[in-house]
Amino acid sequence: MEQTNYNEIFELMESAKEIFKSQGPFAGIYNAKKVAFVGDTHGAVDVTQYVFSKIFDNVDLLVFLGDYVDRLPQLGVLNLMTILKMFLKHKDKVVILRGNHESPITNMYYGFYDEVLLLFGDEKAYDKFKDFFSYMPYAAVVNNYFCVHGGLPSKDEGGTLKLGIHSIDEIKSLPYPDVIPENPIAFQLLWNDPREGLGDYTFLPNIRGEGTYYFGEKVVDEFLSSTGLKGIIRGHEVADGFRIDMNKRVITVFSSRYHGESAGILLMEEDKIKRIYLRQDGSISTVEGL
């Protein structure tokens, strides 16, 4: 078996970082007939390889929603390498967004920092990853859907939490690069979650920790109305492939199997949506629609 040259990752990151710099915090607006969306892989190299070998040639655009590292030990670097190689070969066909696990505040606790030390034996190697993650864009718009890892951010106005962004241009003006990120809007784009049944509440504190929130249907209504967008496609939450919220306007895609359930891949062709489930037993099933 050919041995992996892990040091190649640093060259790949430097090249990809230049593309990210040209995009800034917002990756862009894309329209494509056939699109595949991949949620959290967390080192699931087998899922990433399936996407590139079985799906990539049959779509016009491939969107990764973040969380490429952590959780699965010693596979984060290889997973990231696999994605970046294809990104650099097909930069107009692959969109890469940042997840909350592309950050030192998660890498120190969920395995990626230790993986880097094991592979490279040097703390300075992790600094290169930390720097690279800080340049990843937070969001994109694809076929009139807002694509982001976490969710909609809040802003405190006189003691009341209200929607923190009302246009895509506000994302474009976020501080960049931002390692943690420190900016609360950027942080929440990576960390917040949708929740049904919040009633009159717009945002409520999230169990994920300080500065993270659940956002309700009123917030989704306001955001989609102000931006003219159709819905939100995101990752971030463990699910059996997918979770559908807010009258099918918020779609969660989860593409790792470390949690013992299926990895999901979302396919969109014009107005038609398919859900692909990669099961734990190796079987694959497809469900039409949401």
WOSULZI-V890213 format. One line per field, one symbol per residue. phi: phi as a letter, one per 30 degrees, with the letter a starting at -180 (. if undefined). burial: # if it has 16 or more other ideal C-beta (glycine too) atoms within 10 Angstrom, else .. A space follows every 50 residues. Layout:
# WOSULZI-V890213
phi=???
burial=???
This chain:
# WOSULZI-V890213
phi=.dddcdddeddddddddddedddidcdkcbbbdbbcccdechiddddedd eddccedcbcabcccjicbiiddibddddddeddededdbddcccccdcd ccaddcedccjdeddddddciaddddeddeddedcdddaacbhicdcadc adccbdbiicdbedbbadddddcdeadbddddddddededcdbdbdidid ddbbecddkeicbcccddddedddddcidcabcbcicdadiabcbhhicb cccbcccddjbdccbccbbhccbbccccdddjdbbbcdic
burial=........#..##..##.##..#####..#.#..##############.# ##..#...#.############..##########.##......####### ####.##..####.##..##....##.###.############.###### ####......#.###..#..#..#.###..#.#.###########..#.. .##..#.#...######.##.###....#.#########.###.##..## ########..#########...#.####............
